[in-house]
Amino acid sequence: MGAWRDLLDFALYFNQQFGKFTQGKMTLSMALGMFKPKYPPSRMIVETRKLLEKAKDKKNSIAVFDQANVFTINEFKDKCMNCHLSKISVQFHEVDEIGKVFLHKMLEFLEESDKQKGENEKPDETLAPMNITRLVYLLAKAEDEKRIDKNFKMHIYSSAKNQEDRKYLIMALKIFLLESRD
């Protein structure tokens, strides 16, 4: 238990050092849960253990916050942290309330694009184009208002179109928004 970002950074660092120590012959799977302060620690353990079991389904993976967010550690570090999160952080190094609303709206459209009709079903393909269209409008308006630059707009758009990449972008947005909370 501890500060979620410190735990996440430590997990990524520990994985890197563990890989060096074992010369890549052993791997780790990890889980990071997030709970409200008054949530019972015994339940935290049970829920985090479920996350860890989900992460173990893939080799060398990390489950972040819930069972829908399981990534291989290297892809999480490369695609989520080093690519998407760093681009978001550069674009929004100082986040005001309008910027937070913009990012939350962007996150909403991206998450809606991945909505499922029911459990164990593929995402609703009719929702994705509509929400991507809404996202494009939001990005174009923000670019016109000089809130974002063209490179950032194109990065978000190309990532949003690809379902796998969209998953990393959504996680990066969640991490950034959590970090920027007052």
CYANA upper distance limits for C-alpha pairs under 8 A (distance plus 0.5 A):
  2 GLY  CA      6 ASP  CA      7.95
  2 GLY  CA      7 LEU  CA      7.20
  3 ALA  CA      7 LEU  CA      6.75
  4 TRP  CA      8 LEU  CA      6.61
  4 TRP  CA     32 LEU  CA      8.18
  4 TRP  CA     34 MET  CA      7.66
  5 ARG  CA      9 ASP  CA      6.59
  5 ARG  CA    179 GLU  CA      8.45
  6 ASP  CA     10 PHE  CA      6.50
  7 LEU  CA     11 ALA  CA      6.48
  7 LEU  CA     32 LEU  CA      8.25
  8 LEU  CA     12 LEU  CA      6.84
  8 LEU  CA     32 LEU  CA      7.70
  9 ASP  CA     13 TYR  CA      6.65
 10 PHE  CA     14 PHE  CA      6.31
 11 ALA  CA     15 ASN  CA      6.57
 11 ALA  CA     30 MET  CA      8.01
 12 LEU  CA     16 GLN  CA      6.84
 12 LEU  CA     73 ILE  CA      7.89
 12 LEU  CA     77 LYS  CA      7.96
 13 TYR  CA     17 GLN  CA      6.78
 14 PHE  CA     18 PHE  CA      6.37
 15 ASN  CA     19 GLY  CA      6.58
 15 ASN  CA     27 THR  CA      8.39
 15 ASN  CA     28 LEU  CA      7.25
 16 GLN  CA     20 LYS  CA      6.95
 17 GLN  CA     21 PHE  CA      6.59
 18 PHE  CA     22 THR  CA      6.57
 18 PHE  CA     27 THR  CA      8.29
 19 GLY  CA     23 GLN  CA      6.11
 19 GLY  CA     24 GLY  CA      5.25
 19 GLY  CA     25 LYS  CA      7.99
 19 GLY  CA     26 MET  CA      7.44
 19 GLY  CA     27 THR  CA      7.36
 20 LYS  CA     24 GLY  CA      6.91
 22 THR  CA     26 MET  CA      6.47
 27 THR  CA     59 LYS  CA      7.57
 27 THR  CA     60 ASN  CA      5.69
 28 LEU  CA     59 LYS  CA      7.92
 28 LEU  CA     60 ASN  CA      5.42
 28 LEU  CA     61 SER  CA      7.49
 29 SER  CA     52 LEU  CA      7.41
 29 SER  CA     55 ALA  CA      6.34
 29 SER  CA     56 LYS  CA      6.15
 29 SER  CA     59 LYS  CA      7.19
 29 SER  CA     60 ASN  CA      5.36
 29 SER  CA     61 SER  CA      5.22
 29 SER  CA     62 ILE  CA      6.16
 30 MET  CA     52 LEU  CA      6.25
 30 MET  CA     55 ALA  CA      6.94
 30 MET  CA     56 LYS  CA      8.38
 30 MET  CA     60 ASN  CA      8.44
 30 MET  CA     61 SER  CA      6.79
 30 MET  CA     62 ILE  CA      5.08
 30 MET  CA     63 ALA  CA      6.83
 31 ALA  CA     48 THR  CA      6.81
 31 ALA  CA     49 ARG  CA      8.15
 31 ALA  CA     51 LEU  CA      6.07
 31 ALA  CA     52 LEU  CA      5.34
 31 ALA  CA     55 ALA  CA      7.29
 31 ALA  CA     62 ILE  CA      5.88
 31 ALA  CA     63 ALA  CA      5.07
 31 ALA  CA     64 VAL  CA      6.51
 31 ALA  CA     65 PHE  CA      8.25
 32 LEU  CA     48 THR  CA      7.25
 32 LEU  CA     51 LEU  CA      8.07
 32 LEU  CA     62 ILE  CA      8.07
 32 LEU  CA     63 ALA  CA      6.65
 32 LEU  CA     64 VAL  CA      5.46
 32 LEU  CA     65 PHE  CA      6.16
 33 GLY  CA     44 MET  CA      8.07
 33 GLY  CA     47 GLU  CA      7.98
 33 GLY  CA     48 THR  CA      6.07
 33 GLY  CA     51 LEU  CA      8.01
 33 GLY  CA     64 VAL  CA      6.86
 33 GLY  CA     65 PHE  CA      4.90
 33 GLY  CA     66 ASP  CA      7.31
 34 MET  CA     65 PHE  CA      6.01
 35 PHE  CA     39 TYR  CA      6.71
 35 PHE  CA     44 MET  CA      7.64
 39 TYR  CA     43 ARG  CA      7.77
 39 TYR  CA     44 MET  CA      7.61
 40 PRO  CA     44 MET  CA      6.89
 41 PRO  CA     45 ILE  CA      6.78
 42 SER  CA     46 VAL  CA      7.02
 43 ARG  CA     47 GLU  CA      6.56
 44 MET  CA     48 THR  CA      6.42
 45 ILE  CA     49 ARG  CA      6.45
 46 VAL  CA     50 LYS  CA      6.91
 47 GLU  CA     51 LEU  CA      6.94
 48 THR  CA     52 LEU  CA      6.68
 49 ARG  CA     53 GLU  CA      6.75
 50 LYS  CA     54 LYS  CA      6.85
 51 LEU  CA     55 ALA  CA      6.73
 51 LEU  CA     63 ALA  CA      6.30
 51 LEU  CA     64 VAL  CA      8.40
 51 LEU  CA     65 PHE  CA      8.49
 51 LEU  CA     66 ASP  CA      7.07
 51 LEU  CA     67 GLN  CA      6.26
 52 LEU  CA     56 LYS  CA      6.65
 52 LEU  CA     62 ILE  CA      8.14
 52 LEU  CA     63 ALA  CA      7.08
 53 GLU  CA     57 ASP  CA      7.21
 54 LYS  CA     58 LYS  CA      8.28
 54 LYS  CA     63 ALA  CA      7.56
 54 LYS  CA     67 GLN  CA      6.95
 54 LYS  CA     70 VAL  CA      7.82
 55 ALA  CA     59 LYS  CA      8.08
 55 ALA  CA     60 ASN  CA      8.42
 55 ALA  CA     61 SER  CA      5.81
 55 ALA  CA     62 ILE  CA      5.93
 55 ALA  CA     63 ALA  CA      5.78
 55 ALA  CA     70 VAL  CA      6.41
 55 ALA  CA     71 PHE  CA      8.16
 56 LYS  CA     60 ASN  CA      7.98
 56 LYS  CA     61 SER  CA      7.22
 58 LYS  CA     72 THR  CA      7.64
 59 LYS  CA     72 THR  CA      7.69
 60 ASN  CA     72 THR  CA      6.25
 60 ASN  CA     73 ILE  CA      6.53
 61 SER  CA     70 VAL  CA      7.21
 61 SER  CA     71 PHE  CA      5.92
 61 SER  CA     72 THR  CA      4.46
 61 SER  CA     73 ILE  CA      5.38
 62 ILE  CA     70 VAL  CA      6.09
 62 ILE  CA     71 PHE  CA      5.95
 62 ILE  CA     72 THR  CA      6.60
 62 ILE  CA     73 ILE  CA      6.20
 62 ILE  CA     76 PHE  CA      8.46
 63 ALA  CA     67 GLN  CA      6.91
 63 ALA  CA     68 ALA  CA      8.46
 63 ALA  CA     69 ASN  CA      6.07
 63 ALA  CA     70 VAL  CA      4.72
 63 ALA  CA     71 PHE  CA      6.97
 64 VAL  CA     69 ASN  CA      5.96
 64 VAL  CA     70 VAL  CA      6.90
 65 PHE  CA     69 ASN  CA      7.48
 66 ASP  CA     70 VAL  CA      8.45
 69 ASN  CA    167 LYS  CA      8.41
 69 ASN  CA    171 MET  CA      8.21
 71 PHE  CA     75 GLU  CA      7.17
 71 PHE  CA     76 PHE  CA      6.21
 72 THR  CA     76 PHE  CA      6.55
 73 ILE  CA     77 LYS  CA      6.61
 74 ASN  CA     78 ASP  CA      6.51
 75 GLU  CA     79 LYS  CA      5.95
 75 GLU  CA     80 CYS  CA      7.80
 76 PHE  CA     80 CYS  CA      5.55
 76 PHE  CA     81 MET  CA      7.02
 76 PHE  CA    168 TYR  CA      7.74
 77 LYS  CA     81 MET  CA      5.47
 77 LYS  CA     82 ASN  CA      6.56
 78 ASP  CA     82 ASN  CA      5.49
 78 ASP  CA     83 CYS  CA      6.68
 79 LYS  CA     83 CYS  CA      5.51
 79 LYS  CA     84 HIS  CA      6.86
 79 LYS  CA    165 ASP  CA      8.33
 79 LYS  CA    168 TYR  CA      6.84
 80 CYS  CA     84 HIS  CA      5.70
 80 CYS  CA     85 LEU  CA      6.44
 80 CYS  CA    168 TYR  CA      5.43
 80 CYS  CA    169 LEU  CA      6.87
 80 CYS  CA    171 MET  CA      7.31
 80 CYS  CA    172 ALA  CA      5.92
 81 MET  CA     85 LEU  CA      5.42
 81 MET  CA     86 SER  CA      6.95
 81 MET  CA    172 ALA  CA      7.09
 82 ASN  CA     86 SER  CA      6.03
 83 CYS  CA     87 LYS  CA      6.78
 84 HIS  CA     88 ILE  CA      6.68
 84 HIS  CA    168 TYR  CA      7.85
 84 HIS  CA    169 LEU  CA      6.30
 84 HIS  CA    172 ALA  CA      6.42
 85 LEU  CA     89 SER  CA      6.49
 85 LEU  CA    169 LEU  CA      8.21
 85 LEU  CA    172 ALA  CA      5.38
 85 LEU  CA    173 LEU  CA      7.47
 85 LEU  CA    175 ILE  CA      8.24
 85 LEU  CA    176 PHE  CA      7.27
 86 SER  CA     90 VAL  CA      6.65
 87 LYS  CA     91 GLN  CA      6.67
 87 LYS  CA    152 PHE  CA      7.78
 88 ILE  CA     92 PHE  CA      6.43
 88 ILE  CA    172 ALA  CA      8.48
 88 ILE  CA    173 LEU  CA      8.05
 88 ILE  CA    176 PHE  CA      8.02
 89 SER  CA     93 HIS  CA      5.76
 89 SER  CA    176 PHE  CA      7.77
 91 GLN  CA    148 ILE  CA      7.20
 91 GLN  CA    149 ASP  CA      8.44
 91 GLN  CA    152 PHE  CA      7.83
 92 PHE  CA     99 GLY  CA      7.95
 95 VAL  CA     99 GLY  CA      5.93
 95 VAL  CA    100 LYS  CA      6.90
 95 VAL  CA    180 SER  CA      7.81
 96 ASP  CA    100 LYS  CA      6.83
 97 GLU  CA    101 VAL  CA      6.72
 98 ILE  CA    102 PHE  CA      6.64
 99 GLY  CA    103 LEU  CA      6.66
100 LYS  CA    104 HIS  CA      6.56
100 LYS  CA    177 LEU  CA      7.89
101 VAL  CA    105 LYS  CA      6.57
102 PHE  CA    106 MET  CA      6.63
102 PHE  CA    138 LEU  CA      8.47
103 LEU  CA    107 LEU  CA      6.56
103 LEU  CA    173 LEU  CA      7.78
103 LEU  CA    177 LEU  CA      8.19
104 HIS  CA    108 GLU  CA      6.58
104 HIS  CA    177 LEU  CA      8.40
105 LYS  CA    109 PHE  CA      6.82
106 MET  CA    110 LEU  CA      6.77
106 MET  CA    135 LEU  CA      6.74
106 MET  CA    138 LEU  CA      8.00
107 LEU  CA    111 GLU  CA      6.52
107 LEU  CA    170 ILE  CA      6.78
107 LEU  CA    173 LEU  CA      7.16
107 LEU  CA    174 LYS  CA      8.27
108 GLU  CA    112 GLU  CA      6.50
109 PHE  CA    113 SER  CA      6.74
109 PHE  CA    131 ASN  CA      5.68
109 PHE  CA    132 ILE  CA      7.37
109 PHE  CA    134 ARG  CA      7.49
109 PHE  CA    135 LEU  CA      6.58
110 LEU  CA    114 ASP  CA      7.37
110 LEU  CA    131 ASN  CA      7.46
110 LEU  CA    132 ILE  CA      7.73
110 LEU  CA    135 LEU  CA      8.11
110 LEU  CA    160 ALA  CA      7.26
110 LEU  CA    166 ARG  CA      7.62
110 LEU  CA    170 ILE  CA      7.24
111 GLU  CA    115 LYS  CA      6.98
111 GLU  CA    170 ILE  CA      7.56
112 GLU  CA    127 LEU  CA      7.46
112 GLU  CA    128 ALA  CA      7.71
112 GLU  CA    131 ASN  CA      7.13
113 SER  CA    123 PRO  CA      8.07
113 SER  CA    124 ASP  CA      8.17
113 SER  CA    125 GLU  CA      8.43
113 SER  CA    127 LEU  CA      6.02
113 SER  CA    128 ALA  CA      4.51
113 SER  CA    129 PRO  CA      7.94
113 SER  CA    130 MET  CA      8.43
113 SER  CA    131 ASN  CA      6.18
113 SER  CA    132 ILE  CA      7.51
114 ASP  CA    123 PRO  CA      5.81
114 ASP  CA    124 ASP  CA      7.65
114 ASP  CA    127 LEU  CA      8.35
114 ASP  CA    128 ALA  CA      7.26
114 ASP  CA    163 GLN  CA      8.29
115 LYS  CA    123 PRO  CA      5.93
115 LYS  CA    124 ASP  CA      6.79
115 LYS  CA    127 LEU  CA      8.05
116 GLN  CA    121 GLU  CA      6.73
116 GLN  CA    122 LYS  CA      6.56
116 GLN  CA    123 PRO  CA      4.81
116 GLN  CA    124 ASP  CA      6.06
117 LYS  CA    121 GLU  CA      6.96
117 LYS  CA    122 LYS  CA      8.00
117 LYS  CA    123 PRO  CA      7.19
117 LYS  CA    124 ASP  CA      6.53
124 ASP  CA    128 ALA  CA      7.42
125 GLU  CA    129 PRO  CA      7.76
126 THR  CA    130 MET  CA      7.55
127 LEU  CA    131 ASN  CA      6.66
128 ALA  CA    132 ILE  CA      6.46
129 PRO  CA    133 THR  CA      6.53
130 MET  CA    134 ARG  CA      6.81
131 ASN  CA    135 LEU  CA      6.55
132 ILE  CA    136 VAL  CA      6.61
132 ILE  CA    157 TYR  CA      8.47
132 ILE  CA    160 ALA  CA      7.45
132 ILE  CA    161 LYS  CA      7.77
133 THR  CA    137 TYR  CA      6.81
134 ARG  CA    138 LEU  CA      6.71
135 LEU  CA    139 LEU  CA      6.59
135 LEU  CA    157 TYR  CA      8.36
136 VAL  CA    140 ALA  CA      6.53
136 VAL  CA    157 TYR  CA      7.34
137 TYR  CA    141 LYS  CA      6.58
138 LEU  CA    142 ALA  CA      6.68
139 LEU  CA    143 GLU  CA      6.61
139 LEU  CA    148 ILE  CA      8.30
139 LEU  CA    153 LYS  CA      6.42
140 ALA  CA    144 ASP  CA      6.66
140 ALA  CA    153 LYS  CA      8.02
141 LYS  CA    145 GLU  CA      6.74
142 ALA  CA    146 LYS  CA      6.70
142 ALA  CA    147 ARG  CA      5.62
142 ALA  CA    148 ILE  CA      6.39
143 GLU  CA    147 ARG  CA      6.22
143 GLU  CA    148 ILE  CA      5.48
143 GLU  CA    149 ASP  CA      6.34
143 GLU  CA    150 LYS  CA      7.19
143 GLU  CA    153 LYS  CA      7.90
148 ILE  CA    152 PHE  CA      7.04
148 ILE  CA    153 LYS  CA      7.41
149 ASP  CA    153 LYS  CA      6.87
150 LYS  CA    154 MET  CA      6.64
151 ASN  CA    155 HIS  CA      6.59
152 PHE  CA    156 ILE  CA      6.68
153 LYS  CA    157 TYR  CA      6.61
154 MET  CA    158 SER  CA      6.52
155 HIS  CA    159 SER  CA      6.61
156 ILE  CA    160 ALA  CA      6.45
156 ILE  CA    169 LEU  CA      8.40
157 TYR  CA    161 LYS  CA      6.88
158 SER  CA    162 ASN  CA      7.36
159 SER  CA    163 GLN  CA      8.36
159 SER  CA    165 ASP  CA      5.74
159 SER  CA    166 ARG  CA      5.87
159 SER  CA    169 LEU  CA      7.48
160 ALA  CA    165 ASP  CA      7.43
160 ALA  CA    166 ARG  CA      5.35
160 ALA  CA    169 LEU  CA      8.16
161 LYS  CA    166 ARG  CA      7.60
162 ASN  CA    166 ARG  CA      6.35
163 GLN  CA    167 LYS  CA      7.00
164 GLU  CA    168 TYR  CA      7.59
165 ASP  CA    169 LEU  CA      6.82
166 ARG  CA    170 ILE  CA      6.55
167 LYS  CA    171 MET  CA      6.89
168 TYR  CA    172 ALA  CA      6.65
169 LEU  CA    173 LEU  CA      6.66
170 ILE  CA    174 LYS  CA      6.75
171 MET  CA    175 ILE  CA      6.69
172 ALA  CA    176 PHE  CA      6.60
173 LEU  CA    177 LEU  CA      6.51
174 LYS  CA    178 LEU  CA      6.57
175 ILE  CA    179 GLU  CA      6.65
176 PHE  CA    180 SER  CA      6.68
177 LEU  CA    181 ARG  CA      6.82
